[in-house]
């Protein structure tokens, strides 16, 4: 039987340098995140000839396209290519001796104004999707809006922050998550993704170096109360939500700028989910594969009362040897 292999495929500024790296590469990793930050890669190479210090020295804005190619993975003839995406060189780091380069790159858009240019402006009577559409168009990015939740926002201020920071923060406050992927802004409802069918089942016996860390203090809330000022009646009001089936003994307190009852409900539930999804976090390593992506769900068994359906927040694919490092939270139910 043929030996199974996993190797990175690297294009640097459009040129396939995979063959050049065969004897130099030390390790390759790809981190796929569900939301909140950009996907990243890290390439470590031996630089005995010093070419990465001279002719091949990385320059600002250089583009890397990467993939992971597996051969005979689950049997002879099982050959597949997992596309990691396109990345902008972030920070090269050299060490010696022996001379080694650690090259980091992030899946950021080529148009850096989205991530770096600070802006100040106000938005009135616009939906989240409309705001995202305008920001996408201004930065020459495509928008994928995959959420049935599209709150109407009466007023919000962008104050001396980049479009990336502003839009990500705005999404978080309303229960939508953002990811930058292949020159696209992708917005989706994490709750709706948690409800999707699971991709596979993973047992405790399959995980290496796993870590289960239940948060019993600042999490596990039964409900939430948001206090807000109603501009119509000029009164301070409260909205309380309790998870169905819970007693309501542990209530999260939230203060925010709210203009309607529906907005209060949306923001309150978003804040509650943000807190409670940190209650049960499971991390572990799994034999490498191309069948899982961040944002998908899996069934976890063998963990007793902590078994169940989990949402993948982050996957790090590391080659040589090929392993997947998973970071997951237990799916929230009832809200």
C-alpha positions in Angstrom: 0.0 0.0 0.0 1.3 3.5 -0.9 2.2 5.7 2.0 -0.1 8.6 2.8 1.3 12.1 2.6 0.3 15.6 3.3 2.2 18.6 1.8 1.6 22.3 1.5 1.3 23.9 -1.9 2.6 27.4 -2.0 2.3 30.1 -4.6 4.3 33.3 -3.8 3.3 36.3 -5.9 1.8 33.9 -8.5 4.8 31.6 -8.8 4.6 28.0 -7.5 7.6 27.7 -5.2 6.5 24.3 -3.7 9.4 22.4 -5.3 11.9 25.0 -4.1 10.7 24.4 -0.5 10.9 20.6 -0.5 14.2 20.5 1.3 13.8 23.8 3.2 10.4 23.7 4.8 10.3 23.0 8.5 6.5 23.4 9.1 3.4 24.9 7.7 0.2 25.8 9.5 -3.2 27.3 8.4 -5.6 28.7 11.0 -9.2 28.8 9.9 -11.4 31.0 12.2 -15.2 31.2 12.2 -15.3 34.9 13.1 -13.7 37.9 14.8 -10.3 37.8 13.1 -8.7 36.8 9.8 -7.5 33.4 8.7 -3.8 33.1 8.8 -0.9 30.9 7.7 2.6 30.5 9.0 5.5 29.1 7.0 8.8 28.1 8.6 11.8 27.4 6.4 15.5 26.8 6.8 17.4 29.5 5.0 20.9 28.0 4.7 21.6 29.8 1.4 20.2 33.1 2.7 17.9 33.6 -0.3 15.1 34.7 2.0 17.4 37.4 3.2 18.3 38.6 -0.3 16.6 37.8 -3.6 13.5 36.3 -1.9 13.2 38.7 1.0 9.5 39.3 1.6 8.0 42.7 0.8 5.0 44.5 2.1 1.9 43.5 0.2 3.3 40.2 -1.2 0.5 37.7 -1.8 0.7 34.0 -0.9 -1.8 31.5 -2.1 -1.8 28.2 -0.2 -3.3 24.8 -0.2 -2.8 21.4 1.5 -2.5 18.4 -0.7 -3.1 14.9 0.7 -2.3 11.6 -1.0 -3.6 8.1 -0.2 -5.0 9.7 3.0 -7.9 7.3 4.0 -6.8 4.7 1.5 -4.8 4.2 -1.7 -5.9 6.7 -4.3 -7.6 9.0 -1.9 -6.0 12.2 -3.2 -7.5 15.6 -2.4 -6.5 19.3 -2.3 -7.7 21.6 0.5 -7.7 25.3 -0.6 -6.6 27.5 2.3 -7.0 30.8 0.4 -5.1 33.9 -0.4 -3.0 35.8 2.2 -1.1 39.0 2.5 2.4 38.9 4.1 2.2 40.3 7.6 5.4 39.8 9.4 8.6 37.9 8.5 10.8 36.9 11.4 14.3 35.6 11.2 16.4 33.6 13.7 19.8 32.1 13.7 21.9 30.1 13.7 21.0 27.9 11.8 19.1 30.6 9.9 15.4 30.2 9.9 12.5 32.3 8.6 9.0 32.3 10.1 6.7 33.9 7.6 3.2 35.0 8.8 0.4 36.1 6.4 -3.2 37.0 7.0 -6.3 36.7 4.8 -6.8 40.5 4.6 -8.1 42.4 1.5 -5.5 43.9 -0.8 -7.3 47.3 -0.1 -5.8 48.2 3.2 -8.1 51.1 3.8 -10.7 48.7 5.1 -8.4 47.6 8.0 -6.3 50.7 8.6 -8.1 54.0 7.7 -9.9 55.5 10.6 -13.2 57.1 9.9 -15.9 59.1 11.8 -19.5 59.2 10.7 -23.0 58.4 11.8 -25.6 56.0 10.4 -29.4 56.6 10.7 -32.3 54.3 10.1 -30.4 51.7 8.2 -30.4 47.9 8.4 -27.2 46.0 9.3 -27.1 44.6 5.7 -27.4 48.1 4.2 -24.5 49.4 6.3 -22.4 46.4 5.4 -23.2 46.9 1.7 -22.0 50.5 1.7 -18.8 49.6 3.6 -18.2 46.8 1.2 -18.7 48.9 -1.9 -16.5 51.7 -0.5 -13.6 49.2 -0.1 -14.2 47.3 -3.3 -15.1 44.1 -1.5 -18.0 41.7 -2.1 -20.6 41.1 0.6 -22.1 37.8 1.5 -25.0 38.3 3.9 -26.1 34.9 5.2 -28.4 35.8 8.0 -32.2 35.9 8.5 -31.5 38.3 11.3 -31.1 41.8 9.8 -31.8 44.4 12.5 -32.9 47.9 11.8 -30.5 50.3 13.4 -31.9 53.7 14.3 -28.6 55.4 15.0 -25.0 54.4 15.4 -21.8 56.3 15.4 -18.5 55.3 13.9 -15.9 57.3 15.8 -12.2 57.3 14.6 -12.0 53.5 13.9 -11.5 51.5 10.7 -14.4 50.1 8.8 -13.2 46.6 9.8 -13.3 47.4 13.6 -16.6 49.3 13.3 -18.4 46.6 11.3 -17.2 43.7 13.4 -18.2 45.5 16.7 -21.6 46.4 15.2 -22.2 42.8 14.2 -21.2 41.4 17.6 -23.7 43.8 19.4 -26.5 42.5 17.3 -25.7 38.8 17.3 -24.2 38.5 13.8 -20.6 37.5 13.1 -18.1 38.6 10.5 -15.4 36.9 8.6 -13.0 38.2 5.9 -12.5 35.6 3.2 -11.2 35.8 -0.4 -11.8 39.5 -0.8 -15.3 39.1 0.7 -17.0 40.3 3.8 -19.1 37.4 5.1 -21.7 38.1 7.7 -23.8 35.3 9.1 -25.9 34.3 12.1 -23.9 32.0 14.4 -27.1 30.7 16.0 -28.4 29.6 12.6 -25.1 27.9 11.9 -25.2 26.1 15.2 -28.6 24.6 14.2 -27.2 23.0 11.0 -26.5 19.3 10.7 -23.3 18.0 12.2 -20.4 17.2 9.9 -19.1 14.2 11.8 -18.8 12.5 15.2 -15.6 12.8 17.2 -15.0 10.6 20.3 -12.8 11.4 23.2 -10.5 8.5 22.3 -9.8 10.2 18.9 -8.6 13.5 20.4 -5.0 14.1 21.5 -3.8 16.6 24.1 -7.4 17.7 24.7 -8.4 20.3 27.2 -11.9 20.8 28.6 -12.3 23.9 30.7 -15.8 24.7 32.0 -16.3 28.3 33.0 -18.4 28.2 36.1 -18.1 31.9 37.1 -18.6 34.5 34.3 -20.8 32.3 32.2 -23.8 30.0 32.5 -26.3 32.8 32.9 -30.0 31.8 33.0 -31.1 35.1 31.4 -30.3 38.7 30.7 -31.7 42.1 31.6 -30.9 45.1 29.5 -31.5 48.7 30.8 -32.1 51.3 28.2 -33.5 54.8 27.5 -36.6 55.0 25.4 -36.3 58.2 23.4 -40.0 58.2 22.5 -41.3 58.2 26.1 -38.1 59.7 27.6 -38.2 56.9 30.2 -35.6 54.4 31.4 -36.9 50.9 30.7 -35.8 47.3 31.2 -36.2 44.2 29.0 -35.6 40.7 30.6 -35.2 37.4 28.8 -34.9 34.1 30.6 -33.8 30.9 28.8 -36.8 28.5 28.5 -36.5 25.9 31.3 -34.2 27.9 33.4 -35.1 29.3 36.8 -33.6 32.8 36.2 -31.4 32.8 39.3 -28.3 34.0 37.4 -29.1 37.1 35.3 -26.6 39.0 33.1 -26.9 42.8 33.4 -26.4 44.9 30.3 -26.6 48.6 29.6 -26.7 49.9 26.0 -28.1 52.5 23.7 -31.4 51.2 22.5 -34.2 52.8 20.5 -37.0 50.1 20.6 -38.2 47.0 22.3 -37.2 44.8 19.4 -33.7 46.3 19.4 -33.5 45.7 23.2 -34.4 42.0 22.6 -31.9 41.5 19.9 -29.0 43.1 21.8 -29.9 41.4 25.0 -29.9 37.9 23.5 -26.7 38.7 21.6 -24.9 39.7 24.8 -26.2 36.6 26.6 -25.0 34.3 23.8 -21.6 36.0 23.8 -21.2 35.3 27.5 -22.6 31.8 27.6 -20.8 30.3 24.7 -17.6 30.5 26.8 -19.1 28.2 29.4 -17.9 24.9 27.9 -14.8 25.1 25.6 -13.2 22.0 24.3 -9.8 22.0 22.6 -7.9 19.1 21.2 -5.9 17.7 18.3 -7.2 15.3 15.7 -5.5 13.4 12.8 -5.4 15.8 9.8 -8.1 15.9 7.2 -9.9 18.2 4.8 -13.5 17.5 6.0 -13.9 20.1 8.7 -14.1 23.9 8.5 -14.5 26.6 11.1 -18.2 27.4 11.5 -19.4 23.8 11.2 -20.7 21.6 14.0 -19.7 18.1 15.2 -21.1 15.6 17.7 -18.7 15.0 20.6 -19.0 11.7 22.5 -17.1 10.2 25.4 -17.2 13.2 27.7 -20.1 12.3 29.9 -22.3 15.2 30.7 -20.2 17.4 28.5 -20.9 15.3 25.4 -23.1 16.8 22.7 -23.2 19.1 19.8 -20.2 21.5 19.4 -19.5 24.5 17.1 -16.0 24.8 15.7 -14.7 28.3 16.4 -11.1 27.7 15.1 -9.2 25.0 13.3 -5.4 25.0 12.9 -4.1 22.7 10.2 -0.4 21.9 10.8 1.6 19.9 8.2 4.6 17.7 9.1 2.9 15.8 10.6 -0.6 16.7 9.5 -2.8 17.4 12.5 -5.9 19.5 13.1 -6.1 21.6 16.3 -9.7 22.2 17.2 -11.2 24.9 19.4 -15.0 24.4 20.0 -17.8 25.6 22.2 -20.9 23.6 23.2 -23.9 24.7 21.1 -26.3 26.9 23.0 -30.0 25.9 23.0 -33.2 27.8 23.5 -32.2 31.3 22.3 
